[in-house]
Amino acid sequence: MRKKTTAGKERTRRQLEQTIAAYQKLAEEDWLTGLYNGRAMEEKAGEYLKRNRAGSMILMDIDQFKKINDTYGHIIGDQLLQDIASVLKKMFPSGCLIGRCGGDEFAIFMPQTLEEEDIQRRCRQIRERFVRVEVNGTVILRLSMTICGGSYHPGFGYKDLFDLADQKIVKEKRSRTGETLERVAVADVNGDEIRIDMKILAKEMREEDPLPGAYCQDYETFKSIYRFVERKMIRKDMGAFLILFTLTDMANEFPTLEQRDYQLELLGQAIQNNLRMGDLYAQYSSCQFLVMLSDTTEENVEMIAGRICQAFYKENKMEDELILHHTYPLKPAGK
């Protein structure tokens, strides 16, 4: 009996360790690419810099990534990000840390302090590798990327190294447009003045050629906007609601992978085309979309949700109800 009890305890201990490891992995991984997320990159690279006082970082940003999503759809956009992640893992040895730090921004941390010439060479290698990319065997993209890097300086932490590479990204993008800067704002890590003109800042932030319909963002950006709206509601009385659309099949289960991609793209188009430019949506999972509506009422929310569902059924040429939707009213932050 004692042997059985001991074996049972050992089995429980192993199961607990496996569960903890699984949760740890989820906390560190980017949900889409399987790379480290931004927080994990900061923790792991920051700890390495603190111990070893050495390291280099490369940041890469896909130019006009929103236009890829708008032209080919979010499924192709997501697949592109996954393909880039897969290639980066093959290009860099296992001792490097690779992460997705934003919607279309990737970071590579290397454990050695490289000379500027070596960093530039590696940036060129990445850029050349992604000049032509085939996605899903059907879509061929010619990518433009901004890729810059920097190396450890005495006293640097992770944020210092990240900011150094990020400032180079900003300068390179500005140099392409030939924009000049006029007003002194701050100083960079080398003491050089960064001159910022407010018109240029506004131009950089302004959306180019906005499409009609709802505003599509990745889920992390969606969360930030959601929290901003919650804060705004503290001082302004406004009706705001969330709608969660979920694809199902005839058995009220998630659809098969073969059905899912096609139906999800149709649902995204139905949301895009049947909402206002001031409304927001994001893909929440492989078969769900989140929508945020502002300045509306509960009655209107149900009517809008029904209109989106009908547009999906019409395009999908189906009469069966395959979409579930749930609504939730936003509340002021802290309430």
N, C-alpha and C positions, 0 to 999 in steps of 0.2 A: 504493500500500500504506500509506503514511504517513497519507494522508487517512482511509482506512478505520480505521486504528488510533486516530487522534485522535477520529473520530466514535464509535468503540466506547467509548473512555474517557469521553467526554462523556455517552453514554447510561448508562454504569455510574454516573457521578457523580450524574446526575439520579435514577436508581433508588435510590441510597443515600440521597439527600436526602429522597425521598418516603417511604422506609422509616423513617428517623429521625423525620420529621414524624408519621407514622402512630403510632409508638410513643409519641411525646410526647403526642399526642392521647389515646391510651388511658390514659396515666399521669395525665392531668388530668381526664378525664371520669368522671362518675358512670355506671355501666354501665346503669342502668335509664332515666334521664331524659335523658341527654346533656348535662346541666348540668355545671358544674365540681363536682368532689368537694371534701370539706372541706380536704384538704391544698393543693389548687390555689387555693382561695379564700384561705387563709391566706398563701400565698406571694405571690399577685398583689396582693391588697388591702394586705398588709403592706408590700410594696415601694412601692406608691403612697403610703401614709401616710408612709413614711420620706422620700420625695422631696418631697411636696407639703404635708404637714402639714395635710391637710383630708380630709373624708370623713364619710359617715353610713352607718348600717347598720340594716336592718330584719330581724328574725327572725320567722318564722311557724311555728306548731306546730299540727298538726291534732289537735283534742281527740278522745279516744277512738278513735283510728285502729284500734286492735286490734279493737274491736267491729265496725268496717266489714269487716275481713278475716274475722272469725269469722262474720259474718252473710251476706256476699255471696261470700266466697272470695277467695283471694289474687290471682287473675287480675284481678278487678274492682279490688282494692286497688292493684295495680301500675298498672293503666290509669288510675286516679284520679291517682296521683302523676305519671304521664306527662302527663295533661291539665293538671294544675296547672302543671307546668313549661312547657308550651307557652303557656299564658295569661300567665304571668309574663314570658316573653320578649317577648310582644307589648305588655305594659303598660309595660315599662321600656326606655329607649333603649339603643342599642348600647354606649354608654360605661359602662354599669353592669355589675357582675359579679353573676351569679346562680348560686347553688350549692345542692346538696342536701347538708346537713351531717350528717344522720342518717336514720333510717328514715322519719320523717314531718316532719322539720324542714328548712326552706328558709331561705336567707340571701340578702339583696340588699344589695350594697355600692354606694353612690352616690358619685361623685367630688367632690361638693361638701358643705360643712358646712351642714346645714339647721337652721333654727330648730325648736324643739319643736312649734310649731303646724303647720309644714309636714310634719313627720314623722307627726304624728297624722292629718293629712288623708290622707296616702298610705296609712297603715294602714287607715283607714276605707274607702278605695277598694278595697283588696285584699279586705277582709272582705265588702264589699257584692257584689263580683264573684263570690264563691264561696258566697253564701247558698244557691244552688240549682245543682247540678251534674248534668248528664246524662252517664252513662258508658256507652259502647258502644251508645248509642241506646236502651237498655232500662232501665237502673237510674238512678233519680233520687234524688240524695242531698241532704239539707239539712245542710250542713257547719257545724260550730262550730269556729272557729279562735281561737287566742291569738296576737295580732300586736302586737309592740312594737318600738321602735327607739331609737337614740341617736346622738349626733353627736360629732365629734372634740373632745377636750380637749388642751391642750398636754401633750406627752410621751406621748400615747397611741400604742400599737401595735395590731396587729390583735386580739390576745387581750383587750386592755383594752376595745376597742370592742365586741367580741363579748360579753364578760362583762357590760358595761353593759346591753346589750339583753336578755341572758339573765336577768339579775336582775329586770328589769321583767316578763319573762314569768312568772317564778316568783311575784312579788308579785301580779300580776293573777290568776293561777290560785288563789292562796290567798284573795284578796279575794272571789272568787265563792263559796267555801265558808264564808266567815265564820269561818275558823279564826284563833285568836289565838296569838301566839308568846310564849314565856316566858323562855327562857334565852339570855343573850348569847353569841354565838359569834365573829363576825368583824365587820369594818367594811367598808362598800361604798366606791366611789370618791369619794363625797361626804362620807364620814366618818360617815354615819348607821349606827346599830347595826342589825344583822340579828339578830333574836332567834329562836332555834330550840328547839323542844321536841322531845324525842326521840320521844314518842308520835306527834307530827305527822309527823316524818320517817319513822317506821315505817309509818304509814298511807299516806303518799305512795308509798312503795316497794312496798307490798303489792299483789299482783294482785287486782283486783276481779272477783268472780264467775268464778273460774277454770273453764274448760271441762274436762270429763274428757278423758283421752287425752294425747297428746304436746304438748310446749310448742313452739309455732311462733315463730321469730324470723327477722329478715332475716339475710343472709349475714354482714354485718360484725359483728353481735352474736354470731352463731354462732361466728365466729373468736375473739372475745374469751373466750367461755365455754370453747371448746376449749383455749385457752392456759391458762386458770385450772385446768381439769381436769388438764392436763399438769403444772402446778406442784404440784397437790394429790397427784399420784401419786408425787412424790418422797418424801413422808413416809407415805403410806398405800398399802398393797397393795390395789389394786382393779382389777377387769377392766373395761376400757372399750374400745369399738369404734366405728369409723365404718362406715356402709354408704352406698354411692353407688348410687342407683336411676336408671337411664337408660331412657327410652322409646325404642323402636325400631319399625320396621315389618317387614313380611314379608321385605324384602330386607336386613334388619339395618342399615338406615339410619335417620337421624332421621325421624320422621313429618312429614307435610306440615303447614303452618301451620293449615289447616282442622281437621285431626285433633288437633293438638298441644294447643291450649288446653283442649279438652274432656277429653282423656285426662289431661292434667296435673292438672286439677282433681280428677278421680276418683282419681288416684294420691295426691294430697295428702290427700284424705278417708280413703283406705285407711290411710295412715300415721298420721294423727291418731287414728283410731278403734281401731287395733290395737297401740298402744304405751301405756306407763304415763305418768302425769303427770310423772314425773321424767326422762323421755326428751326429747330435743331434736331438732328438725328445721328445715331451711331450704331454700328453693328456691335451687339452685346455678346453674342456667341455664334456658333456655326449655324444656328437656325433661329436667331432672335435679333430684333432691332429695338432700340430704345428711341423714343421721340419725346421732345420737350416742347410744349405749346405754352405761349405766354399771352397775356391780355385776352383771355377767353373765359368761357363759362363751362360748367360741367355738362350742360346739355349740348353745347357745341362740340365738346370733346368726343362724346359718343357719336355724334353725327359725322365728324371728321374721320373717326376710326372706321365707321361703316363705309364711308366713301373710299377709303384706301383699300379695304377688303374687297369691295366690289370691283375696283380697278384691277386688282390682282387677279380675281376670278375671271374677269373678262379677257385679260391678256393671256391667262393660262388656259382659257377655254374649258373651264371646269365650273360646275355648279355646286359641288360638295364643299362644305365649310371646312377648310383646312387651316384656317388661321384663328388662333386664340388671341384675344387682346384683353389686357388688364390696365386700368387707369388708377392713378394715385395723385392727389393734390399736393403740390409743394407747400411747405410751411416756412415761415421766417426762421432764419438760423437760430439755433438754441432753443426752439420750442418744439 
